[in-house]
Structures are given as structure tokens and as C-alpha cells.
């Protein structure tokens, strides 16, 4: 992508690939599954043009970030990944201003919530998308809860057995698997039935996802396989075990939350009630605004980049003045 600078940083025991663009106050963009830094291509161009420095890493195990053992899900906890992000902030932020603006989506949103919970001193403000904050339930592990609500064919449950879903994905083909995930545009839960996770119906790419975009993602997942990314899901119960000290903890940074009303996460049991009836504000007391975008699915920042960019900039400019654009 033209104008993007790429470098690899050795930090926290891994080699982290980072894409950067622009000059000015740092905005750290954290991607989700099944993506990489490239998911932020529209945001990077826009914010660089507005006088910000867009910094988008490949998270631990994704794309060109290497060094974490794919065979060990216990090395993919939120504590590990937040450790990577804190080390990245230390490496890229000016010594006199070690707080950055953060934007997250999907797993990147979960990591951003964890970053704000563990190290709020590193974050000026947060714009998170698709995944609300999830307070730790001290009496029930996450996977036990998910299986009780959705059953064993639910995608997160299907991801749990190391090697099993990877074998099915290998048979289907990386590009086809990614195509199914990235084009999922439904409020219904995502199920991956054993032996036949996806239907045979032909898939058309939506206007926001080009063949070139899909090919880029495919090239990166063919390089790494799916295991490192799936390890984030396989560490859910490990996260629960390790984070007992943060039970009841609140997010104490200013937050704006954006979600599409067709997003499966927004339509998960209890999510709308959590947002509308005060639970979200209780856990995130500095929550300033919730934006629900009509007719928009999970990959909100790619599906509606211009609207999302305007929502982000209208919020973050309260916390950091951009530099004069160099573009």
C-alpha cells in the first residue's frame, strides 16, 4: 500500500511487524480475526492526511509478527499481548508523552479493553468497535458459559481442539475460509458444524472487499496458518484464570464505542441490554458515546470506512491536537 512504512521491532520476546503512516500524535490501531494490520488501510490513509501518525501492528502470531510458539495457546493470553502492545508504545511514543490514542476492533477491541484495564496510564482515549467490555465472571469460565448458551458447534467452541478445525480449513482452502468469514453479514450466531463448517452456496464479495484485499489476507494466512490466530480463542479460559485480580475492575479511560446493528456481537444474548440498561456505563464510567450504525455488519471499519473515520476523529480530537498534515 502506497505511503505505508513497514518495520520489524524486537520486543517482549517476539519480532513485531508494524505498519506506519503519517506524522503527529500516535493512533494505535489493533486488528481482529481473521485479519492483520491491512484491515486498517482506510483509517491509516485518512488519519495520516489529518495530521496523525497511524501505527498498526500485526498482533502476536498474525501475518509478519513472529516469535510466539504456535504450539502453545498459553503464550497467547491477554497478558502476553498487552505486554507486546505496552512494549510497542514504549518503542514508538515520544519519551515525554507515553500515552497514545487507541482504536480496536474484534480481538483488537478485546486487547484494547485489556490494555486499558491493566495499563490505563498508556492510553489517552479509546475508540472500540464491535466487542463490548466483558467483566470477568468469577463463578463461571468463559467456555463453559459459551457452550451452555450456544452448544458445541458455535465457532469459538469449534476452535478449541488444537488441529481439528485447522484440518477442516486445510481441506476447504485458506482463501475460501477467509471469504466465508469476511463476508459473514448476519445478526445470527456463527456456527461451524463439524465436518462441514461452511455451506456450499457461492459467495460474492461485498463492495468493500476487493479480490485484491482477499488475496492479501490469503497470502498472510497461507504464511502462518490459522493456529496462531485461533490460539487467542484457546486462551480464553487461561485468561480467566490469570485475571482474577481484576475481577470487578473498571475501564478508567475515555471511551467511544461503535457497532453495527447487524453485527453478530451486538445481537448476542444480553449485549443490547448491557449497553442500554446501564451495565456498560457502570463498567466503563468514562464511556462518552455509543454509536449503533444501521444495516452494518461486523467488519464495520471496512464496510463503512468514511463514516467510521468521522466518528473516530470527532472523538479523539478532544484528547490530542493533530499536527499539520505532511501529505
N, C-alpha and C positions, 0 to 999 in steps of 0.2 A: 504494500500500500504506500503510495507516494507521500513523502513528508514524514513518515514514521521512522524513528531511530530505534534500533534494536541493540541490546547489550545483555550480557550474562553476568550476574553478580554471585559471588560465592558468599553465602550467608546461612547461618543456622544449620550448617552441615549439608546443605544442598546447593546446587547450581540453578539459580533462578533466572529464567528469561524474562526480560522486561521490555515492553514497547512504550515509547515515549514520544510526545509531540507537543510543541509549543513552549512558551516561556511565561513564567508568572507563578502565582500561588498554585500549589500542587493539589490536584484532584486525583485520588487513588480509586481506580475502577476495579472491582472484584467480580469476576465472572462466575457462572454456574455450570451445570451439566446439561447437555453434553457439548460444551463449548470450550473456549480458550480466550486469550486476550482479544482476538479478532472480533468477538461479539460486540466490542465497544467501538468499532470503526466509525460509526456515525457520530458518536459522542466525542471521540478524540478530535476529529476534524473540526467540529463545532466549537468545542471549548478552547482549542488552540487558537482559533480565529477570534475568540473573545478575550484573549489575554490570560489564559490559564495554562498550566503545564499538566497535561494529561499523562498519567502513569498507569499502565495496565499490565500487570504481571500475568504469566501463566502460573496458576496455583500449583502447589506441590503435587507432582505426579502427572500434571497435564502438559501436553504438547512438548515444548522445548525446555521445561523445567525438570531437571533430573537429580538423582541422588537419593531419593527416598526409596526404600526397598518395597517393590510392588507386592512381594510375597507376604508382607506383614501389615494387615489392616491397622494394627495398634500404633503404627507410625503415621497415621493419618487422622489423628484426633484434632479437635478444635484447638487444643493447647499447642500442638505442633504447628498447625497452620497459622494461628495467631502469632506464634513465635517467629515464623517466617516473615509475616507482614510487619511486625514491630522492627525486625532487623532491616527490612526493606526501607521503612520510614527513616530509620536512623541513617541509612546509607544515602538516601536521596534528598531528604529535607535539610534545609539550612540549619546550622548548629544553633542559631538564635531563635529558631521557630520550628520546633519538632512536632507541632500539631498539623494535621492535614485534613482536608475535606475528603469524605469517603462516599462512594456510590457503590451499591451492591445489588446483585440480582441472583435469585435462586440460591445455590450453595454459597455464592459470594455474599448474599444477604445474610445467611446464617453465620458466615465467618465475620461479617461486619458487626452483627449483633454481639458475637463473642468478643471481638476486639473492643467494643465499647464497654462490655461488661468487665473484661479483665484489665484493660488499659485505657480508660477514658481520657487519660492525660495525653493521648496521642491523636485525639480526634476533635476537630473544631465543630463539625456538624456532619450529619449523616443523611443521605437520601437512600432509602432502601426500597426495593421493588419485589413484589410477588410473595415473599415469605415474611409473615409477621413474626414478631418476637415470640419465642416459646419458653415460658418459665418452666423450670425443672420441677417435675412431679416427684417428690421424694418417696412416694409409695408404690410407683409403678414404672418399670423400664419402658423405653420408647417402643421397642419391637413387640413386646407383649401387648401394648396398647394398640399398635397398628394392626397386628394380627386379629385382635378381638374385634376391631371396627371393620376391617376390610377383607380379612381372610388371607390365605397363603398366596393367592395369585396377584395380589397387589404388588405393584412394581418394586417398591422398597423391600418387601418381603422376598420377592423373587431374586433380588440382588444379593441375598445374604450368603448363599452357599458358594464358597470360592470355586471358580472354574465352571460351575454349572451353566449360568446364563452366558458366560463367555463362549462356551462350546456352541450354544444355540446361535449366538450372534455371528460366530465364525461361519456357520453353515449358511446364514442368511446373507452375509456380506456387510462390511463396515458401512459402505455408502447407503445401502438400503436401510440399515438400522438407524443411522443418523437421520435419514429422510423421514422415517416414521416418527422419531422423537421430535424433531424440529418443526414438523407440520402438525403436531397434535394441537388442536384448537377446539377444546371442548371443556365444559364445566364438570364433566363426569370424571370419577377417579380413573386412573390409568391402570389397567390390568394387563399382565403378560402371561397368558395361560401356558402352562408347561408343555413343551414340545411344539407349540405354535403361538409364539408370543405376539405376532402381528397378523392381521388379515391379509388376504391375497389381493384385495382391491387395489387398482392402480392409484398412485399418489401424484397429484400435480403440485408443483412448487408454488407457494403463495407469492404475490408480487414483491414482498420484502426479502425473499430468499432466492438469490440467483443460483444458477448452476455453478458459477464460479465460486460463490460463497460456500456452497455444499462441498465442492471439490477441495476447498482449503481445509475445512473441518475434517474431511475424509483423510486427507494427507497426514494430518496430525494424529488422528486416532489409529491409522494404519501404522504409524511410527511407534506409538506407546501401547496399543491395545486398549481395552476398556477397563482392565483390572485396577489401575491406579485410581481412576475416577470413581469406580464402584467402591473402593476402599473407604471413601468418605461415608457412604451408607453403612458399610460393615463396621464402622467405628461408632455408630450411634449409641449402642449400649455401653461401650467403653467410655465415651464422653460422659454419659450419665454417671458412671462410677467415679470418674475423676473430678467431677464438678460439684460434688456435694457441698463444698464450702460456699458456693454461690447460690444455693437454694434461697429463693426469695429476693435475690439481688435485682436491682433496677438498672435500667439504661439511663445514665445521667448526662447525656449529651443531647443537643437539639436535633430533632428528627422530623423528616417529612417522609411519608410512606405513599407509594404509588402502586396500584394494582389494576389489572383488567377484570371486568365483571364476568368474562368467560374463562378466566384462569381457574384451573382445577384447584389451586391452593386456596383461592378466595372462596370457593364453593365447598371446601372441606367442612365436615361437621363441626359446628361451633365457631368457625372463623368469623363470620359476619357478626354474630352475637358478641364475640370477644372485642371486635372493633367498635360496634355500635353501642354497647351497653357499659362501657367504662373499663373493661379489663385491660385493654391495650394502653389506655391513658394511665391506669394505675401502675402498670409495669414500666411504662416509658413516660415518666411525668413531664418531660420536655418535648413530648410529641406536639408539633405545631399544626400539622395538617395531614389529612388522609385524602388522597385523590383516587377515585374509582373511575376508570376510563371505560366508557360504554362500548361494547362489542369487541373488546380487545382481549387477546389470549395471554398465554404465559410469557412468550418472548417479547415483552411489551416494548422494550427499548429498541428492538429491531423492527417490530411491526409498525410502531408509530414514533420514529426517532425524533421528528421535528417537535411534536407535542411534548414528548418526554424531556427533550433538551430544554424547552422553555420552562417546564415545571421545575427542572433541576436548577437552572440558573436563577430563576426568580427567588429561590430559597437560599442558595449558597452565597449570593452576592451580599446578603445581610451579614455574613461572617468573614468575608475576605474580599478585598477590592482587587479586581483584575489589573494586570499590567497592560500598558498599551500594546495592542496586537502587533506581532512581528510578521504576520502573514500578509 
